[in-house]
Amino acid sequence: MKKQTYLFLIGGIFSLIIAMGIGRFAYTPILPLMQKDLSFSNTVAGYVASSNYAGYFLGAVLAGAIPLKQFRTISLRICLIVNILTTATMGLTHSHILWYVLRFLSGVSSAYVLVLASGIVLDKLSAINKTCWSGLFYGGVGLGIFLSSLFIPSLNHLYQWEGTWTGLAVVSGILAFFVWIWLDEISNGIEMKNKQENFAQVPPTKWLIWLIIAYGLEGLGYIVTGTFIVSIAETTSSFHKGATLVWMMVGLAAIPSCLTWSLLAKKWGYVKSLVLAMALQSLGMAMPALWISKTSFIISALLFGATFMGITTLATTLGRQMNPSNSNRTIGILTAIFAIGQLIGPILAGALSSFTHNFNTALIGASCVVLIGAGMLLNGIQFERKSKGLLSENNYEV
């Protein structure tokens, strides 16, 4: 049974590597390679990014609104196939219009995979009293970013940016085989009936609106760095054809971040941990605008990597605990509001950078947005203080 659980978790991790680490975020390190070869503007780059986030928004809304409880596994598999095909096809065309379509479809499938895989894996972990393992699961995004950063320079050297997309799709296809055989939720239902009530005390459901708004602001702010950090580094004298290193640092920091923040949340509380993570991320995002050097980019990348998926882990786990009976809907709403922010962010940042001829204004503005989001969560810490007393009395396990 233990081996089966581990393989199940690895299958979930692989699904996030495919759909998020590669399908969604590979655009960031490949973008400067595409711009160098084809010389399109930052405005176009922003539109391509936002088309992906528009698809991500639609996918999140559909995944939350359409009940797929009985068909989560098959739906996940179909979405993985779509995601891999859109990644592969990006390298087969130079048409901006087709890029918009492909990145849109990739966004829809990425959101579905995140919501469905999160629901499947978090339900299973809750059933076996291992909610803290959610950090390992969400670490798949960082692992995907790190792995893609290792492959991209070699693939680009051998096959240019076009072959880089196709090569990453091949890697995704190999991983998808293991997702297909390991990530299966059969028999989870009986366990859930017995364990469903074993949740920690959390803020009341009415507080969910604060979490939703703050998470939307996080999406609006973080995506500026998430989309353009490699392109920004590439334009500085600090990096000579080695800006992919920045994205590698993001992935490296992201791998342990989800588990780290999950453990901190267990000790400090989810809301307090979210506030700290968003404050640290805000600091990291502003650094390249205030201090231009190789060191500042590396520190910024490490802070960004250490927080962006940690924030997702904390927000989705907290949201699910506040509404355990309908985890897909809650995660879908959070993902949708997050995606609205992501949709707007790259368009604003691309337009601002074209107007000011640098990304400084966009980075500082995005940093302030995330900090405001962190401030909006402060009123939730009071509930966790109350909860700690209840937890010690009732001996609940988080």
C-alpha positions in Angstrom: 0.0 0.0 0.0 2.8 2.4 0.8 4.6 1.8 -2.5 1.3 2.4 -4.3 0.8 5.7 -2.4 4.3 6.8 -3.3 3.8 6.0 -7.0 0.5 7.8 -6.9 2.2 10.9 -5.5 5.0 10.6 -8.2 2.3 10.4 -10.9 0.8 13.6 -9.5 4.2 15.3 -9.5 4.9 14.2 -13.1 1.5 15.7 -14.2 2.6 19.1 -12.8 6.0 18.8 -14.4 4.3 18.3 -17.8 1.5 20.8 -17.6 3.0 23.5 -15.4 6.8 23.3 -15.3 7.0 22.7 -19.1 3.7 23.4 -20.8 3.0 26.6 -18.9 6.4 28.0 -17.8 8.8 26.9 -20.6 7.8 30.0 -22.5 9.7 32.2 -20.1 13.2 30.9 -20.9 12.4 30.2 -24.6 11.0 33.7 -25.1 14.4 35.5 -25.5 15.5 32.8 -27.9 12.4 33.4 -30.0 12.8 37.2 -29.8 16.4 37.1 -30.8 15.6 35.0 -33.9 12.3 36.7 -35.0 12.7 40.2 -33.5 9.2 40.6 -32.2 8.4 43.3 -29.6 7.7 43.0 -25.9 4.1 43.9 -26.6 3.7 40.8 -28.8 5.5 38.7 -26.2 3.0 40.0 -23.6 0.1 39.1 -25.8 1.4 35.6 -26.4 1.8 35.2 -22.6 -1.6 36.6 -21.9 -3.3 34.3 -24.4 -1.9 31.4 -22.3 -3.3 33.0 -19.2 -6.7 33.6 -20.8 -6.9 29.9 -21.6 -5.7 29.2 -18.1 -8.6 31.3 -16.8 -11.2 29.6 -18.9 -9.8 26.2 -17.9 -10.0 27.1 -14.2 -13.6 28.3 -14.5 -14.7 25.2 -16.4 -12.8 22.9 -14.1 -14.5 24.5 -11.1 -18.0 24.8 -12.6 -18.4 21.5 -14.4 -18.7 18.5 -12.0 -16.2 15.9 -13.0 -16.0 14.0 -9.8 -16.6 10.6 -11.6 -14.4 11.4 -14.6 -11.4 13.2 -13.0 -8.8 10.6 -14.1 -9.9 10.3 -17.8 -10.3 14.1 -18.0 -6.8 14.6 -16.6 -5.3 12.2 -19.2 -7.1 13.9 -22.1 -5.8 17.3 -20.9 -2.3 16.1 -20.6 -2.4 14.9 -24.2 -3.7 18.3 -25.4 -1.0 20.1 -23.4 1.8 18.0 -24.9 0.6 18.5 -28.4 0.3 22.3 -28.0 3.9 22.4 -26.6 5.2 20.4 -29.6 3.3 22.5 -32.2 4.8 25.8 -30.8 8.0 24.8 -32.6 6.3 24.2 -35.9 5.1 27.7 -36.8 6.2 31.3 -36.8 2.7 32.7 -37.0 1.8 35.0 -34.1 -1.9 34.1 -34.5 -1.2 30.4 -34.2 1.0 31.1 -31.2 -2.0 32.8 -29.6 -4.2 29.8 -30.3 -1.7 27.2 -29.2 -0.8 29.1 -26.0 -4.5 29.6 -25.2 -5.2 25.8 -25.6 -2.1 25.1 -23.6 -3.5 27.4 -20.8 -6.9 25.6 -20.8 -5.3 22.2 -20.4 -2.7 23.4 -17.8 -5.5 24.8 -15.6 -7.5 21.6 -15.9 -4.5 19.5 -15.0 -3.7 21.6 -12.0 -7.2 21.7 -10.7 -7.9 18.0 -11.4 -4.6 16.7 -10.2 -4.8 18.9 -7.1 -8.3 17.5 -6.3 -7.3 13.9 -6.8 -4.0 14.1 -4.9 -5.1 16.3 -2.0 -8.2 14.1 -1.5 -6.0 11.1 -1.3 -3.5 12.7 1.0 -6.3 13.9 3.3 -7.7 10.4 3.3 -4.4 8.9 4.7 -3.8 11.9 7.0 -0.8 13.2 5.0 -2.0 16.7 4.0 1.5 18.0 4.7 2.7 15.9 1.7 0.9 18.5 -0.6 4.3 20.3 -0.6 5.9 17.4 -2.3 3.2 17.3 -4.9 3.3 21.0 -5.8 7.1 20.8 -5.9 6.5 19.2 -9.3 6.2 22.7 -10.8 9.7 23.7 -9.6 11.1 20.4 -10.6 9.6 20.9 -14.1 11.1 24.4 -14.3 14.5 23.1 -13.2 14.5 20.2 -15.7 13.4 22.3 -18.6 16.2 24.8 -17.8 18.7 21.9 -18.0 17.3 20.8 -21.4 16.7 24.2 -23.1 20.3 25.3 -23.7 21.3 22.0 -25.3 18.1 21.7 -27.3 18.5 25.3 -28.6 22.1 24.7 -29.5 21.2 21.6 -31.5 17.8 22.5 -33.0 17.2 26.2 -32.3 14.2 27.4 -30.4 11.8 25.5 -32.7 13.4 22.1 -31.7 13.5 23.2 -28.1 9.6 23.2 -27.9 9.4 19.8 -29.7 12.1 18.3 -27.6 10.4 19.3 -24.3 7.2 17.8 -25.7 9.0 14.5 -26.1 10.2 14.6 -22.5 6.6 15.4 -21.4 5.3 12.4 -23.5 7.7 10.0 -21.6 6.5 11.4 -18.2 2.9 11.2 -19.3 3.2 7.4 -19.7 4.0 7.1 -15.9 1.2 9.5 -15.0 -1.2 7.3 -17.0 -0.3 4.1 -15.0 0.3 5.6 -11.6 -2.2 8.4 -11.0 -5.5 6.6 -10.6 -8.0 7.5 -7.9 -9.8 4.1 -7.7 -10.9 3.2 -4.1 -10.4 6.8 -2.8 -14.1 7.2 -2.2 -14.4 4.8 0.7 -11.4 6.2 2.5 -12.8 9.8 2.1 -16.1 8.9 3.7 -14.2 7.7 6.8 -11.7 10.5 7.0 -13.5 13.5 5.5 -14.1 15.4 8.8 -10.4 15.2 10.0 -9.5 18.8 9.1 -7.9 21.4 11.2 -9.8 24.5 12.4 -9.4 27.2 9.8 -10.9 30.7 9.3 -14.7 30.7 8.7 -16.0 30.2 5.1 -17.0 33.9 4.9 -13.2 34.8 5.2 -12.6 33.0 1.9 -13.3 36.3 0.0 -10.2 37.8 1.5 -8.1 34.8 0.4 -9.7 35.0 -3.1 -8.9 38.7 -3.6 -5.4 38.4 -2.2 -4.7 35.4 -4.4 -6.0 37.4 -7.5 -3.5 40.2 -6.6 -0.8 37.6 -6.3 -1.6 36.4 -9.8 -1.5 40.0 -11.2 1.8 40.8 -9.6 3.9 37.6 -9.7 3.3 36.9 -13.4 5.3 40.0 -14.4 8.5 38.3 -13.0 7.2 34.9 -14.0 7.0 35.9 -17.7 9.8 38.4 -18.2 12.6 37.8 -15.7 14.8 35.9 -18.2 14.2 38.5 -21.0 15.1 41.3 -18.5 18.3 39.5 -17.5 19.2 38.9 -21.1 19.2 42.6 -21.8 21.7 43.4 -19.0 25.4 43.3 -19.3 25.5 40.9 -16.4 24.5 37.9 -18.6 26.0 36.9 -21.9 23.8 34.2 -23.5 23.4 32.7 -20.0 20.2 34.2 -18.7 18.6 30.7 -18.6 20.6 30.4 -15.4 18.2 32.8 -13.7 15.2 30.5 -14.6 17.2 27.5 -13.4 17.6 29.3 -10.0 13.9 29.8 -9.9 13.3 26.1 -10.4 15.9 25.1 -8.0 14.4 27.2 -5.2 10.9 26.1 -6.1 11.6 22.4 -5.7 11.7 22.3 -1.9 9.6 25.4 -1.4 6.2 23.8 -1.3 7.2 21.3 1.3 9.0 24.0 3.3 6.0 26.3 3.3 3.6 23.4 4.2 5.8 22.6 7.2 5.9 26.2 8.2 2.1 26.4 7.9 1.7 23.5 10.2 3.8 25.3 12.8 2.7 28.9 12.3 -0.6 28.7 10.5 -1.5 29.0 6.8 -2.5 32.7 6.9 0.6 33.9 8.6 2.8 31.8 6.3 1.0 33.2 3.3 1.6 36.8 4.4 5.3 36.1 4.9 5.7 34.3 1.6 4.0 37.2 -0.3 6.1 39.8 1.5 9.3 38.0 0.6 8.2 37.6 -3.0 7.4 41.3 -3.2 10.9 42.1 -2.1 12.5 39.7 -4.6 10.4 41.1 -7.5 11.5 44.7 -6.9 15.3 43.9 -6.6 16.2 43.9 -10.4 14.6 47.3 -10.7 16.5 48.8 -7.7 19.8 47.0 -8.1 21.0 45.8 -11.5 23.7 43.1 -11.1 24.1 39.4 -11.6 23.8 39.0 -7.8 20.5 40.9 -7.6 19.0 38.7 -10.4 20.1 35.5 -8.7 18.7 36.7 -5.3 15.5 37.8 -7.0 15.2 34.4 -8.8 15.8 32.5 -5.6 13.2 34.5 -3.6 10.7 34.2 -6.5 11.3 30.5 -6.8 11.1 29.9 -3.1 7.7 31.6 -2.8 5.5 31.5 -6.0 4.5 27.8 -5.8 4.6 27.9 -2.0 1.9 30.5 -2.1 -0.2 28.3 -4.4 0.3 25.4 -2.1 -0.7 27.4 1.0 -3.7 29.1 -0.7 -5.2 25.9 -2.3 -4.7 23.8 0.7 -6.2 26.4 3.0 -9.1 26.9 0.5 -9.7 23.2 0.4 -9.7 22.9 4.2 -12.3 25.7 4.4 -14.6 23.9 2.0 -13.6 20.2 2.0 -16.9 18.9 0.6 -16.3 20.6 -2.8 -12.5 20.8 -3.3 -12.7 21.1 -7.1 -15.0 24.1 -6.9 -12.9 26.0 -4.3 -9.6 25.3 -6.0 -11.3 26.2 -9.4 -12.4 29.6 -8.0 -9.0 30.4 -6.6 -7.3 29.3 -9.8 -9.8 31.4 -11.8 -9.2 34.6 -9.9 -5.5 34.0 -10.0 -5.7 33.5 -13.8 -7.6 36.9 -14.2 -4.6 38.6 -12.6 -2.2 36.6 -14.8 -4.1 37.6 -17.9 -3.9 41.3 -17.2 -0.3 41.4 -15.8 1.8 40.6 -19.0 -0.3 42.9 -21.2 0.3 45.8 -18.7 3.9 45.0 -18.2 4.6 44.6 -22.0 2.9 47.9 -22.8 4.7 49.7 -19.9 8.1 48.3 -21.0 7.5 49.4 -24.6 6.6 52.9 -23.3 9.4 53.3 -20.8 11.9 51.2 -22.7 12.6 49.1 -19.5 10.8 46.9 -17.0 11.6 48.9 -13.9 8.1 50.5 -13.6 6.4 47.2 -14.2 8.5 45.3 -11.7 8.0 47.9 -8.9 4.3 48.1 -9.6 3.9 44.3 -9.6 5.9 44.2 -6.3 3.5 46.7 -4.7 0.4 44.8 -5.9 1.7 41.6 -4.2 2.5 43.5 -1.0 -1.1 44.9 -0.9 -2.4 41.3 -1.3 -0.3 40.3 1.7 -1.7 43.1 3.7 -5.2 42.0 3.0 -4.6 38.7 4.6 -3.5 40.1 8.0 -7.0 40.1 9.4 -7.1 36.3 9.1 -4.3 35.6 11.6 -6.7 36.2 14.5 -8.6 33.0 13.5 -5.5 30.9 13.6 -4.7 32.1 17.1 -8.2 30.9 18.1 -7.7 27.7 16.2 -4.5 26.8 18.0 -6.3 26.6 21.3 -9.0 24.4 19.7 -6.4 22.2 18.1 -4.6 21.5 21.3 -7.9 20.7 23.1 -9.3 18.4 20.4 -5.9 17.0 19.3 -6.7 17.3 15.6 -4.1 16.5 13.0 -3.3 19.0 10.3 
